[in-house]
Amino acid sequence: MQERSDTPLTLSAWYGAAVGSLSLGPWMAVVLTDAGYAPSTASLLLVALPLSRLVGGPLWAWLADRSRPEIVVRGAVICGALGAAGLVVARRPEAVVVALLSWALSRAPVFPIVDATTVDRLGARYGRVRAVGSFAFLLAVGLGGWLRDEHPAAPVWLAFVLTSLTAALTFALPPMSRSDRSAGLGELAGLLRDPVLASFCVAATLYGAGLSIYDNLFAVRVEGLGLPSWVAGFAIAWAVGVEVVVMASAPRFLGRIDARLLLVVSMAAGVPRLLLTGLLTDPVALVLLQGLHGLHFATFWLGATVLLAERAPPALRHSTQSLLPATAFGAGPVIGLTIAGGLLGEGADAWHTSVLFLVGAALATAATVVGAISACGPRPPSPDRSG
């Protein structure tokens, strides 16, 4: 696909707004507790978010494969902006839940579709464009954590502004990649007959279960230790800072290192990160530890996106990419947040949150084992690109 000279700049601006708006994620649980829900109830309510990615993501992406992906993305981000506006004005707990679901559900189809286009156009330079989004996320999370002690609604307002900007920028995106032909639901289900994709789905689900504990409940862990909110904000900002460096360095290693190996490295890095997060109580140590995020998340996202692009049949470019949110950010978080709801049923003090992160470390270990077995096996040939 021919690349216009302004394509990387346009995509970078879009990723900056879209990924930056996800800075609400680490604060979702405390947004619900601020609305009056108990920590255990908030954890169970959050399960609805990955369920939508598990089911809605692949179905929306499949529709994008059969129609115009621009229409799907534009409709989704407009719904997201409306949901963010609802969060700003909602006062009753039930209204907060509805607005939060509307905001989160709209994200399911967006990144797989835009990622497919970006990888198709930019190849290994995808990492540098995606790094802009990570940098914006870093700034937004850090700012949200800094402001939250005095202005509890600050993360919500930041999400509203950035989601609205995403909606506007979506109309400036370059033409999106279209599949060579329409595929039926049978072909969509048949993706899992590819042994590489099947192994990826199992490992990514286990990985996502552990990661969801960190993503959704790290702030709860910090507050359970009696530490101020800025600790969570700066820890996440430092973590994403390392992520930006890894993403920006992607052209140096993407394509040279087997994507399956990158995934194993990323999942293995989650073991000490989650284990020590559950054991450490010193705020400085907790902040510094999160530097492992550069390996734990950045190499996973890059490796997964490239692997799925390589394995995608011509008629299912967007659907194959949707396996990433459906597993790591869909099925995995359903497992992780369900476990969290059970463990936090008695409270969110230091002891209960410690046990929760130790469980997360066990899940990361299981993911690493599955990924390593897949990486050590022979690699089947990629699908024929001739269409």
C-alpha positions as CSV (number, residue, x, y, z in Angstrom):
1,M,0.0,0.0,0.0
2,Q,1.4,3.4,-1.0
3,E,2.3,5.6,1.9
4,R,1.5,9.4,1.9
5,S,4.2,11.6,3.4
6,D,1.8,12.7,6.2
7,T,0.7,9.2,7.1
8,P,3.1,8.6,10.1
9,L,2.3,12.1,11.5
10,T,-1.4,11.5,11.2
11,L,-1.2,8.1,12.8
12,S,1.1,9.3,15.5
13,A,-1.4,12.0,16.5
14,W,-4.3,9.5,16.5
15,Y,-2.4,7.0,18.7
16,G,-1.4,9.9,21.0
17,A,-5.0,10.8,21.7
18,A,-6.4,7.2,21.6
19,V,-3.9,5.5,23.8
20,G,-3.7,8.6,26.1
21,S,-7.4,8.4,26.7
22,L,-6.8,4.9,28.1
23,S,-5.2,6.6,31.1
24,L,-8.5,6.2,32.8
25,G,-7.9,2.4,33.0
26,P,-5.7,2.4,36.1
27,W,-8.4,4.5,37.9
28,M,-11.5,2.6,36.8
29,A,-11.7,0.6,40.1
30,V,-11.3,3.7,42.2
31,V,-13.8,5.6,40.1
32,L,-16.3,2.9,41.0
33,T,-15.4,3.0,44.7
34,D,-15.7,6.8,44.7
35,A,-19.2,6.2,43.3
36,G,-20.1,4.1,46.3
37,Y,-19.3,0.5,45.3
38,A,-17.3,-1.8,47.6
39,P,-13.9,-2.9,46.2
40,S,-15.1,-6.5,45.6
41,T,-18.2,-5.2,43.8
42,A,-16.1,-2.9,41.7
43,S,-13.8,-5.7,40.7
44,L,-16.8,-7.8,39.6
45,L,-18.3,-4.9,37.7
46,L,-15.1,-4.5,35.7
47,V,-15.5,-8.0,34.4
48,A,-18.1,-6.7,32.0
49,L,-15.4,-4.7,30.2
50,P,-13.2,-7.6,29.1
51,L,-16.3,-9.6,28.3
52,S,-17.1,-7.0,25.7
53,R,-13.7,-7.2,24.2
54,L,-13.9,-11.0,24.1
55,V,-17.1,-11.1,22.2
56,G,-17.5,-7.7,20.6
57,G,-13.9,-7.2,19.4
58,P,-13.8,-10.2,17.0
59,L,-17.3,-9.6,15.7
60,W,-16.8,-5.9,15.0
61,A,-13.4,-6.7,13.3
62,W,-15.1,-9.4,11.2
63,L,-17.7,-6.8,10.1
64,A,-14.8,-4.5,9.2
65,D,-13.3,-7.3,7.1
66,R,-16.6,-7.6,5.2
67,S,-17.4,-3.8,4.8
68,R,-15.7,-0.5,5.3
69,P,-13.4,-0.4,8.4
70,E,-13.6,3.4,8.5
71,I,-17.3,3.3,9.3
72,V,-16.7,0.9,12.2
73,V,-13.9,2.9,13.7
74,R,-15.7,6.3,13.4
75,G,-18.9,4.9,14.9
76,A,-17.0,3.3,17.8
77,V,-15.0,6.4,18.8
78,I,-18.1,8.7,18.6
79,C,-19.8,6.3,21.0
80,G,-16.7,6.4,23.2
81,A,-16.8,10.2,23.3
82,L,-20.5,10.1,24.4
83,G,-19.6,7.6,27.1
84,A,-16.8,9.8,28.4
85,A,-19.2,12.7,28.5
86,G,-21.6,10.6,30.6
87,L,-18.8,9.9,33.1
88,V,-18.3,13.6,33.5
89,V,-21.9,14.3,34.4
90,A,-22.9,11.0,36.1
91,R,-23.7,11.3,39.8
92,R,-25.6,8.1,40.7
93,P,-23.6,4.8,41.0
94,E,-25.8,3.2,38.3
95,A,-25.2,6.0,35.9
96,V,-21.5,5.8,36.4
97,V,-21.5,2.1,35.5
98,V,-23.5,2.7,32.4
99,A,-21.3,5.5,31.2
100,L,-18.1,3.5,32.0
101,L,-19.4,0.6,30.0
102,S,-20.3,2.8,27.1
103,W,-16.9,4.3,27.1
104,A,-15.0,1.0,27.4
105,L,-17.2,-1.1,25.0
106,S,-16.5,1.3,22.2
107,R,-12.8,0.6,22.4
108,A,-13.2,-3.1,21.4
109,P,-13.0,-2.7,17.6
110,V,-10.8,0.4,17.3
111,F,-7.2,-0.7,17.9
112,P,-7.2,-4.0,16.0
113,I,-8.5,-2.2,12.9
114,V,-6.1,0.8,13.1
115,D,-3.2,-1.5,14.0
116,A,-3.8,-3.6,10.9
117,T,-3.6,-0.5,8.8
118,T,-0.5,0.9,10.6
119,V,1.5,-2.4,10.3
120,D,0.5,-2.7,6.7
121,R,1.7,0.8,5.9
122,L,4.7,1.2,8.2
123,G,6.0,-2.3,9.0
124,A,8.6,-2.2,11.7
125,R,8.1,1.6,12.1
126,Y,4.8,0.7,13.7
127,G,6.6,0.7,17.1
128,R,7.7,4.3,16.8
129,V,4.1,5.5,16.0
130,R,2.7,3.4,18.8
131,A,5.4,4.9,21.1
132,V,3.7,8.3,20.7
133,G,0.5,6.8,22.2
134,S,2.5,5.3,25.1
135,F,4.1,8.7,25.8
136,A,0.7,10.4,25.8
137,F,-0.5,7.7,28.2
138,L,2.5,8.4,30.4
139,L,1.7,12.1,30.6
140,A,-2.0,11.6,31.2
141,V,-1.6,8.9,33.9
142,G,1.1,11.0,35.7
143,L,-1.1,14.1,35.5
144,G,-4.1,12.2,36.7
145,G,-2.3,10.8,39.7
146,W,-0.9,14.2,40.6
147,L,-4.3,15.9,40.4
148,R,-6.4,13.2,41.9
149,D,-5.5,13.9,45.6
150,E,-7.0,17.4,45.2
151,H,-9.4,16.8,42.3
152,P,-10.7,13.2,42.4
153,A,-12.5,13.5,39.0
154,A,-9.3,14.6,37.2
155,P,-8.7,11.2,35.4
156,V,-12.3,11.2,34.1
157,W,-11.9,14.7,32.7
158,L,-8.6,13.8,31.0
159,A,-10.3,10.7,29.4
160,F,-13.2,12.9,28.2
161,V,-10.9,15.4,26.5
162,L,-8.6,12.8,24.9
163,T,-11.5,10.6,23.8
164,S,-13.2,13.5,22.1
165,L,-9.9,14.4,20.4
166,T,-9.6,10.8,19.2
167,A,-13.0,11.0,17.6
168,A,-12.0,14.2,15.7
169,L,-8.7,12.8,14.5
170,T,-10.3,9.5,13.3
171,F,-11.8,11.4,10.4
172,A,-8.2,12.5,9.3
173,L,-6.8,8.9,9.3
174,P,-5.5,7.6,5.9
175,P,-7.6,5.0,4.1
176,M,-7.7,1.8,6.1
177,S,-6.6,-1.6,5.0
178,R,-9.4,-3.7,3.4
179,S,-9.5,-7.4,3.2
180,D,-9.1,-9.0,-0.3
181,R,-12.5,-10.7,-0.1
182,S,-15.3,-11.4,2.4
183,A,-14.9,-14.3,4.8
184,G,-17.6,-16.3,6.4
185,L,-18.0,-17.0,10.1
186,G,-16.6,-20.5,9.5
187,E,-13.3,-19.0,8.4
188,L,-13.3,-16.7,11.5
189,A,-13.7,-19.7,13.8
190,G,-11.1,-21.6,11.7
191,L,-8.3,-19.1,12.7
192,L,-7.7,-21.4,15.8
193,R,-6.8,-24.3,13.5
194,D,-3.5,-22.5,13.0
195,P,-1.3,-24.0,15.8
196,V,0.6,-20.8,16.2
197,L,-2.6,-18.8,16.7
198,A,-4.0,-21.4,19.0
199,S,-0.9,-21.4,21.3
200,F,-0.9,-17.6,21.2
201,C,-4.5,-17.5,22.4
202,V,-3.9,-19.8,25.4
203,A,-0.7,-17.9,26.4
204,A,-2.2,-14.5,25.9
205,T,-5.2,-15.3,28.0
206,L,-3.0,-16.4,30.9
207,Y,-0.8,-13.3,30.4
208,G,-3.9,-11.1,30.3
209,A,-5.3,-12.6,33.5
210,G,-2.1,-11.6,35.4
211,L,-1.8,-8.2,33.7
212,S,-5.4,-7.3,34.4
213,I,-4.6,-7.5,38.1
214,Y,-2.0,-4.9,37.7
215,D,-3.9,-2.7,35.3
216,N,-7.0,-2.5,37.3
217,L,-5.9,-2.9,40.9
218,F,-2.4,-1.5,41.3
219,A,-4.0,1.8,42.5
220,V,-6.1,-0.3,45.0
221,R,-2.9,-2.0,46.1
222,V,-1.2,1.3,46.7
223,E,-4.1,2.7,48.7
224,G,-4.4,-0.5,50.6
225,L,-0.9,0.0,51.8
226,G,-1.9,3.5,53.0
227,L,0.3,5.3,50.4
228,P,-0.9,8.5,48.6
229,S,-2.3,8.4,45.1
230,W,0.8,10.0,43.6
231,V,2.7,6.8,44.2
232,A,0.5,4.9,41.8
233,G,0.5,7.8,39.3
234,F,4.3,8.1,39.2
235,A,4.8,4.3,39.3
236,I,2.6,3.9,36.2
237,A,4.2,6.9,34.5
238,W,7.7,5.5,35.1
239,A,6.5,2.1,33.8
240,V,5.1,3.6,30.6
241,G,8.3,5.7,30.2
242,V,10.3,2.5,29.8
243,E,7.6,1.2,27.5
244,V,8.1,4.3,25.2
245,V,11.8,3.6,24.9
246,V,11.2,0.0,24.0
247,M,8.4,0.9,21.5
248,A,10.6,3.6,19.9
249,S,13.4,1.1,19.5
250,A,11.2,-1.4,17.7
251,P,12.8,-1.0,14.2
252,R,16.0,-2.3,15.6
253,F,14.6,-5.7,16.6
254,L,11.2,-6.2,15.0
255,G,11.7,-8.6,12.1
256,R,15.1,-9.7,13.3
257,I,13.8,-11.6,16.4
258,D,11.1,-14.2,16.2
259,A,7.9,-12.6,17.4
260,R,7.2,-15.7,19.5
261,L,10.5,-15.2,21.4
262,L,9.5,-11.6,22.1
263,L,6.3,-12.9,23.6
264,V,8.1,-15.3,25.9
265,V,10.4,-12.5,27.1
266,S,7.4,-10.3,27.9
267,M,5.5,-12.9,29.8
268,A,8.6,-14.0,31.8
269,A,9.2,-10.3,32.8
270,G,5.7,-10.3,34.4
271,V,6.7,-13.0,37.0
272,P,9.1,-10.9,39.1
273,R,7.1,-7.7,38.5
274,L,3.8,-9.1,39.9
275,L,5.6,-11.2,42.6
276,L,7.5,-8.2,44.0
277,T,4.5,-5.9,43.7
278,G,2.7,-8.2,46.0
279,L,5.6,-8.3,48.5
280,L,7.1,-4.8,48.6
281,T,5.7,-2.1,50.7
282,D,8.3,0.7,50.3
283,P,6.9,3.3,47.9
284,V,10.3,4.0,46.1
285,A,10.9,0.3,45.5
286,L,7.3,-0.1,44.2
287,V,7.8,2.7,41.8
288,L,11.2,1.5,40.5
289,L,10.0,-2.1,40.1
290,Q,7.4,-1.0,37.5
291,G,10.3,-0.3,35.0
292,L,9.8,-4.0,34.1
293,H,6.7,-2.8,32.3
294,G,8.9,-2.0,29.3
295,L,9.5,-5.7,28.8
296,H,6.3,-7.0,30.4
297,F,4.0,-5.0,28.1
298,A,5.8,-3.3,25.3
299,T,7.5,-6.4,23.9
300,F,4.2,-8.3,24.3
301,W,2.2,-5.8,22.3
302,L,4.8,-5.5,19.6
303,G,5.4,-9.2,19.3
304,A,1.7,-10.0,19.3
305,T,0.8,-7.4,16.7
306,V,3.5,-8.5,14.4
307,L,2.8,-12.2,14.9
308,L,-0.9,-11.8,14.2
309,A,-0.1,-9.7,11.1
310,E,2.2,-12.5,9.8
311,R,-0.4,-15.2,10.5
312,A,-3.5,-13.3,9.2
313,P,-5.3,-14.9,6.2
314,P,-5.9,-12.2,3.4
315,A,-9.6,-12.2,4.1
316,L,-9.3,-11.8,7.9
317,R,-6.7,-9.1,8.5
318,H,-8.7,-7.2,11.1
319,S,-10.3,-10.3,12.6
320,T,-6.9,-11.9,13.2
321,Q,-5.6,-8.7,15.0
322,S,-8.8,-8.8,17.1
323,L,-7.4,-12.0,18.8
324,L,-5.1,-9.7,20.8
325,P,-7.9,-7.8,22.6
326,A,-10.1,-10.8,22.8
327,T,-7.6,-12.9,24.7
328,A,-5.1,-10.7,26.5
329,F,-7.6,-8.0,27.2
330,G,-10.8,-10.0,27.0
331,A,-10.8,-13.6,28.2
332,G,-7.7,-13.0,30.4
333,P,-9.1,-10.1,32.4
334,V,-12.4,-12.0,32.9
335,I,-10.3,-14.7,34.7
336,G,-8.1,-12.2,36.5
337,L,-10.9,-9.9,37.7
338,T,-13.1,-12.8,38.8
339,I,-10.3,-14.0,40.9
340,A,-9.8,-10.5,42.3
341,G,-13.5,-10.2,43.2
342,G,-13.3,-13.4,45.2
343,L,-10.0,-12.5,47.0
344,L,-11.1,-8.9,47.8
345,G,-14.5,-10.0,49.1
346,E,-13.1,-9.6,52.6
347,G,-11.5,-6.2,52.0
348,A,-8.7,-4.4,50.0
349,D,-6.1,-4.2,52.8
350,A,-2.4,-4.8,52.3
351,W,-2.7,-8.6,53.0
352,H,-5.5,-9.3,50.6
353,T,-3.9,-7.2,47.8
354,S,-0.6,-9.0,48.4
355,V,-2.2,-12.4,47.9
356,L,-3.9,-11.1,44.7
357,F,-0.6,-10.1,43.1
358,L,1.1,-13.4,44.1
359,V,-1.7,-15.1,42.1
360,G,-1.0,-12.8,39.2
361,A,2.7,-13.9,39.3
362,A,1.5,-17.6,39.1
363,L,-0.6,-16.8,36.1
364,A,2.4,-15.0,34.4
365,T,4.5,-18.1,35.1
366,A,1.9,-20.4,33.4
367,A,1.8,-18.0,30.4
368,T,5.5,-18.1,30.0
369,V,5.5,-21.9,30.0
370,V,2.9,-22.1,27.3
371,G,4.7,-19.5,25.2
372,A,8.0,-21.2,25.6
373,I,6.6,-24.5,24.4
374,S,5.2,-22.8,21.3
375,A,8.4,-20.9,20.6
376,C,10.5,-24.1,20.8
377,G,8.3,-25.9,18.2
378,P,8.5,-25.7,14.4
379,R,6.9,-22.7,12.8
380,P,4.2,-23.6,10.2
381,P,4.3,-21.5,7.0
382,S,2.4,-18.3,7.0
383,P,-0.9,-18.1,5.0
384,D,-0.7,-17.3,1.3
385,R,-0.8,-13.6,0.8
386,S,-1.9,-13.8,-2.8
387,G,-5.5,-13.8,-1.6
